[in-house]
Amino acid sequence: MTFNYKHTKYASYLGYITQAIIVNLPPLLFVVFQREFQISFEQLGLMISLNFGTQILVDFLAAKFAGKLGYRRPVIAAHLCCTIGTIGLGLFPSLGMGYAGILLATVINAIGGGLIEVLISPIIEALPGDEKASAMSILHAFYCWGQVAVVLLSTLYFSLAGIQSWMLLTFLWALIPAFNAWFFSRVPLRKLEGEGEATPPRHLFRVKIFWIFFLLMACSGAAEQAMAQWASLFAELGLKISKSWGDLLGPCAFAALMGIARSIYGIWGSRLNLTKALSFSGIACLVSYLIAVFSPVPLVSLIGCAVCGFSVGILWPGTLSLSAKRYPRGGTAMFAILALAGDLGCSAGPGLVGLVSNAVQDGVLPVLDGLRSLIPAAETTELGLKLGLLAATLFPLALLLLLGWLAVSFRDKKAPVPSNQPE
């Protein structure tokens, strides 16, 4: 069979579906981990932070070597890591390793996920054709559709096979990265234009506008994952909704609306002012968090969780596209460093929610009576989760401030910032 660049796109899409598997399958098993291995909220938060922390380390190393080793061998290795890690998520703890086994599988998955995150975006950016921002948004939409598939198919599996058969589910999901490792060994790949003339990573940090995008990526990742990682547990334990309905109305609806937002931008994105679109998304994100926290009606809180997915949809791919447009000589290293920034946010966001939730539940963090009266919560667990999500509103607020700084400093220029000199 002869492979062409369409197959390269398909392999890239499967790469982001793989990313969705390793990020979103573990949260669906949080309640299982708590029951079978006696894992606390704080340990679950550590697991999430370890995942993204490992990806940060991979991003950092990739920023140094990106563009020098080529794409094929690293991207194949990434998918093999995801295959082993996903299998290990079910196998390692069942072999008597318990929580340590879950952490080991998390690290292996994170190595593969970090490489995928660094490599797939420049692979798509390097393909022939225009409308790079739209192509990037469609690529990231596949992460969302992957998340929807993980939640829907896993929920269906639990309904048919029972939650006690959760280990087999991890083996089934591992088939996708295993196939894609082979697929990437066959499809044609191209390097980014001007890769040899790209700005060295250490010089990127001397460019003022790059720092804005770095911080925007961190806030985008934090705002997205703080809700995505805790939506399932929030629905089940905080809102007293069954696991199946909680997963469908929480993380599944979140992912579906995020995918819709990215698909819409992928189709009509060239007609939009990206900076204004990002600002609108930041406002909608803040409002959705506040609805999830303060609504006295559980269904309305879940609607807030779901709408958050739509609001954060274009933040990550939009920031990548805007940075590539403003600073076209950043090269693969820039994508790697921005991925590092995003993963810093992905670690900080859920970690903050877990830390605050655990502190409230343990009585370490006092809750003001006025604030307690505003947040409807029957139990300390529910109050802790809601206050954790309230703390996460810091990220969309910071994002809006950064976008305002970007608009004032650069007046939303249509032409790229000169790339041959620091700002």
C-alpha positions in Angstrom: 0.0 0.0 0.0 1.3 3.5 -0.9 0.9 6.1 1.9 0.5 9.8 1.3 0.2 13.0 3.4 -3.5 12.2 4.0 -2.3 9.1 5.9 0.1 11.3 7.8 -2.8 13.4 9.0 -4.7 10.3 10.0 -1.8 9.0 12.0 -1.5 12.4 13.6 -5.2 12.4 14.5 -4.7 8.9 16.0 -1.8 10.3 18.0 -4.1 12.9 19.6 -6.7 10.2 20.3 -3.8 8.3 22.0 -3.1 11.4 24.1 -6.8 11.5 25.0 -6.7 7.9 26.2 -3.7 8.3 28.5 -5.0 11.6 30.0 -8.7 10.7 30.4 -8.9 7.0 31.1 -7.3 7.2 34.6 -9.8 9.8 35.9 -12.6 7.4 35.0 -10.9 4.9 37.3 -10.4 7.3 40.3 -13.3 5.8 42.2 -12.0 2.3 41.5 -8.5 3.2 42.7 -10.0 4.8 45.9 -12.0 1.6 46.7 -9.5 -1.1 45.8 -6.2 0.6 46.8 -7.4 3.1 49.4 -6.0 6.2 47.6 -6.8 9.7 48.9 -7.8 12.8 47.0 -4.2 14.1 47.6 -2.7 10.9 46.1 -5.0 11.3 43.1 -3.9 14.9 42.7 -0.3 13.7 43.0 -0.9 11.2 40.2 -2.3 13.9 37.9 0.6 16.2 38.7 3.1 13.4 38.2 1.6 12.7 34.8 2.0 16.3 33.6 5.2 16.8 35.5 6.8 14.0 33.6 5.5 15.5 30.4 7.1 18.8 31.4 10.5 17.0 31.7 10.0 15.4 28.4 9.0 18.7 26.8 12.2 20.3 28.3 14.5 17.6 26.9 12.6 17.7 23.5 13.1 21.4 23.3 16.9 20.8 23.4 16.9 18.1 20.8 13.8 18.9 18.7 14.5 19.0 15.0 17.8 17.2 15.3 16.7 13.6 15.6 13.9 13.7 13.1 10.3 12.9 13.8 9.8 9.2 12.9 11.7 7.3 15.6 10.7 9.5 18.5 7.0 9.4 17.5 7.1 5.6 17.2 8.8 5.4 20.6 6.1 7.7 22.0 3.3 5.3 21.0 5.1 2.3 22.3 5.4 4.0 25.7 1.7 4.7 25.6 1.0 1.1 24.8 3.1 -0.2 27.7 1.8 2.5 30.1 -1.9 1.9 29.3 -1.5 -1.9 29.8 0.5 -1.2 33.0 -2.3 1.0 34.4 -4.3 -2.2 34.7 -1.5 -4.7 35.2 1.0 -3.2 37.6 -1.3 -2.4 40.5 -2.9 -5.8 40.2 0.5 -7.5 40.6 0.7 -6.3 44.1 2.3 -2.9 43.4 -0.8 -1.0 44.3 -0.4 2.8 44.2 3.3 2.5 43.2 2.2 0.5 40.1 -0.3 3.2 39.1 2.4 5.8 39.4 4.8 3.8 37.3 2.2 3.3 34.6 1.5 7.0 34.8 5.2 7.9 34.2 5.5 5.6 31.2 2.4 7.0 29.7 3.5 10.5 30.4 6.8 10.0 28.5 4.9 8.9 25.5 2.3 11.7 25.9 5.0 14.3 26.2 6.7 13.2 23.0 3.3 13.1 21.1 2.5 16.6 22.3 5.9 18.0 21.1 6.0 16.1 17.8 2.5 15.9 16.3 1.9 19.7 16.1 5.0 20.4 14.0 4.3 17.3 11.9 0.9 18.9 11.0 2.4 22.4 10.6 5.0 21.0 8.2 2.5 19.5 5.8 1.8 21.2 2.5 -1.1 23.7 2.3 -2.4 26.9 3.8 -4.8 27.5 6.7 -2.4 26.3 9.3 -4.5 27.6 12.2 -7.5 25.7 11.0 -5.5 22.5 10.5 -4.1 22.8 14.0 -7.5 23.3 15.5 -8.9 20.2 13.7 -5.9 18.2 15.0 -6.6 19.2 18.6 -10.4 18.5 18.0 -9.4 14.9 17.6 -8.1 15.0 21.2 -11.7 16.0 22.2 -13.4 13.3 20.1 -10.9 10.8 21.6 -11.9 11.9 25.1 -15.6 11.5 24.1 -14.9 8.0 22.8 -12.9 7.1 25.9 -15.8 8.1 28.2 -18.6 6.7 26.1 -17.0 3.4 25.2 -15.6 2.9 28.7 -19.1 3.7 30.2 -20.6 1.1 27.8 -17.9 -1.4 28.8 -18.6 -0.9 32.5 -22.4 -1.4 31.9 -21.8 -4.6 30.0 -18.8 -6.2 31.8 -19.1 -4.5 35.2 -16.7 -2.2 36.9 -14.8 -5.2 38.4 -13.5 -5.9 34.9 -11.7 -2.6 34.6 -8.3 -4.1 34.1 -9.3 -5.7 30.7 -10.5 -2.3 29.6 -6.9 -0.9 29.8 -5.7 -3.7 27.6 -8.3 -2.9 25.0 -7.5 0.8 24.9 -3.7 0.0 24.5 -4.5 -1.4 21.0 -4.8 2.1 19.5 -1.2 3.3 20.3 0.1 -0.1 19.4 -1.4 0.2 15.9 -0.4 3.8 15.5 3.3 3.0 16.3 3.2 0.8 13.2 1.2 3.4 11.2 3.8 6.1 11.8 6.5 3.8 10.6 4.9 3.9 7.2 3.6 7.4 6.5 5.7 10.2 4.9 6.9 13.0 7.1 8.3 16.5 6.4 10.3 18.9 8.4 9.2 22.4 9.2 10.4 25.0 6.7 13.4 26.9 7.9 14.0 24.4 10.7 17.7 24.8 10.2 17.4 28.6 10.7 15.1 28.4 13.7 15.8 30.5 16.8 17.8 28.5 19.4 15.6 27.6 22.5 17.7 29.7 24.9 17.1 32.8 22.7 13.4 32.3 22.6 13.2 33.4 26.2 14.7 36.8 25.3 11.7 37.6 23.1 9.0 39.4 25.1 6.1 38.2 23.1 7.2 34.6 23.5 6.8 35.0 27.3 3.2 36.1 26.8 2.5 33.0 24.8 4.3 30.8 27.3 2.1 32.1 30.1 -1.0 31.9 28.0 -0.3 28.2 27.3 0.2 27.6 31.0 -3.2 29.2 31.8 -4.9 27.4 29.0 -3.7 24.0 30.2 -4.6 24.7 33.8 -8.1 26.0 32.9 -8.8 23.0 30.7 -7.5 20.2 32.9 -8.6 21.5 36.3 -12.2 20.8 35.1 -11.5 17.9 32.8 -9.6 15.8 35.4 -12.1 16.3 38.3 -15.4 16.4 36.4 -16.1 12.7 36.8 -15.4 12.6 40.6 -17.1 16.0 41.1 -20.3 14.6 39.5 -20.2 11.3 41.4 -19.1 12.3 44.9 -19.8 16.0 44.9 -23.2 16.1 43.1 -24.4 12.5 44.1 -24.9 11.4 40.5 -24.4 7.8 39.4 -21.0 7.0 37.8 -22.5 6.3 34.3 -24.6 9.5 34.2 -21.9 11.5 35.9 -19.3 10.5 33.3 -21.8 11.2 30.4 -23.0 14.5 31.7 -19.6 15.7 33.1 -16.4 14.8 31.2 -18.1 13.4 28.1 -20.2 16.5 27.6 -17.1 18.6 28.4 -15.1 16.9 25.7 -17.9 16.9 23.1 -18.4 20.7 23.4 -14.6 21.2 23.4 -14.4 19.2 20.2 -17.3 21.2 18.7 -15.5 24.5 19.5 -12.3 23.3 17.9 -14.1 21.9 14.8 -16.0 25.2 14.3 -12.7 27.1 14.5 -11.1 24.6 12.2 -13.8 25.4 9.6 -14.4 29.1 10.0 -11.3 30.1 12.0 -9.7 32.1 9.2 -12.6 34.6 9.4 -12.2 35.3 13.2 -9.9 37.6 15.1 -8.0 35.0 17.1 -7.1 37.3 20.0 -10.7 38.4 20.4 -11.9 34.8 20.1 -9.5 33.8 22.9 -10.7 36.6 25.1 -14.3 35.6 24.6 -13.3 32.0 25.5 -11.6 33.2 28.7 -14.7 35.0 29.8 -17.0 32.0 29.1 -14.5 29.8 31.0 -14.7 31.9 34.1 -18.5 32.1 34.0 -18.7 28.3 33.5 -16.5 27.6 36.6 -18.7 30.0 38.7 -21.9 28.2 37.6 -20.4 24.8 38.5 -19.4 26.1 41.9 -22.3 28.3 43.0 -25.4 26.7 41.4 -27.7 25.0 43.9 -29.0 22.6 41.2 -26.7 19.6 40.4 -27.8 19.5 36.8 -27.0 23.2 36.3 -23.6 22.6 37.9 -23.0 19.8 35.4 -24.0 22.2 32.6 -21.4 24.6 33.9 -18.8 21.7 33.6 -19.9 21.0 30.1 -19.9 24.6 28.9 -16.4 24.9 30.3 -15.4 22.4 27.6 -16.7 24.7 24.8 -15.1 27.7 26.4 -11.6 26.2 26.6 -11.8 24.6 23.1 -9.6 27.0 21.2 -7.3 28.1 23.9 -4.5 25.6 23.4 -4.5 25.3 19.6 -5.3 29.0 19.2 -2.3 30.0 21.3 0.0 27.6 19.3 -1.3 29.1 16.0 -1.0 32.7 17.2 2.6 32.1 18.4 3.6 30.4 15.1 2.1 33.4 13.2 3.7 36.1 15.4 7.1 34.3 15.6 7.5 32.0 12.6 11.2 31.3 13.2 10.5 29.5 16.5 10.7 26.1 14.9 10.0 22.8 16.5 11.8 24.0 19.7 9.1 26.7 20.2 6.4 24.1 20.0 8.3 22.0 22.5 8.7 24.9 25.0 5.0 25.9 24.6 4.0 22.3 25.2 6.1 22.5 28.3 4.2 25.6 29.4 0.9 23.9 28.7 1.9 20.9 30.7 2.9 23.1 33.6 -0.6 24.4 33.6 -2.1 20.9 33.2 -0.2 19.9 36.3 -0.9 23.1 38.3 -4.6 23.3 37.6 -5.8 19.8 38.7 -3.1 19.8 41.4 -4.5 23.0 42.9 -8.1 21.6 42.9 -6.9 18.4 44.7 -4.8 20.3 47.2 -7.6 22.7 48.1 -10.3 19.9 48.2 -8.2 17.8 50.5 -7.3 20.7 52.8 -11.0 21.6 53.2 -12.0 18.0 53.8 -9.3 17.5 56.4 -10.1 20.8 58.1 -6.7 22.3 57.4 -8.1 25.1 55.3 -10.7 27.1 57.2 -13.7 28.2 55.2 -15.2 31.6 55.8 -18.9 31.5 56.9 -19.8 34.0 54.2 -18.3 31.8 51.5 -19.8 28.6 52.9 -23.2 30.2 52.8 -22.8 31.0 49.1 -21.8 27.5 48.1 -24.5 24.9 48.3 -22.9 21.7 49.7 -24.5 19.0 51.8 -21.2 17.4 52.9 -17.5 18.5 53.4 -16.5 16.4 50.4 -18.8 18.4 48.1 -17.7 21.7 49.6 -14.1 20.8 49.2 -14.4 19.9 45.5 -16.4 23.1 44.8 -13.8 25.3 46.6 -11.1 23.5 44.7 -12.8 24.4 41.4 -13.3 28.0 42.7 -9.6 28.3 43.3 -9.0 27.2 39.7 -10.8 30.4 38.5 -7.4 32.1 39.0 -6.4 30.6 35.6 -9.0 32.1 33.3 -8.6 35.4 35.2 -4.9 35.4 34.5 -5.5 34.4 30.9 -7.8 37.4 30.4 -5.2 39.7 31.9 -2.5 38.3 29.6 -4.7 38.7 26.5 -5.4 42.3 27.5 -1.6 42.9 27.9 -1.1 41.3 24.4 -3.7 43.6 22.8 -2.3 46.7 24.4 1.3 45.9 23.8 1.0 44.7 20.2 -2.3 46.2 19.0 -3.3 42.8 17.6 -1.0 43.2 14.6 -1.9 41.2 11.5 1.7 40.9 10.4 4.2 38.7 12.2 6.5 40.2 14.8 10.0 40.5 13.2 11.7 37.2 14.1 15.3 38.3 13.7 15.6 40.3 16.8 14.3 40.1 20.4 11.4 42.2 21.5 
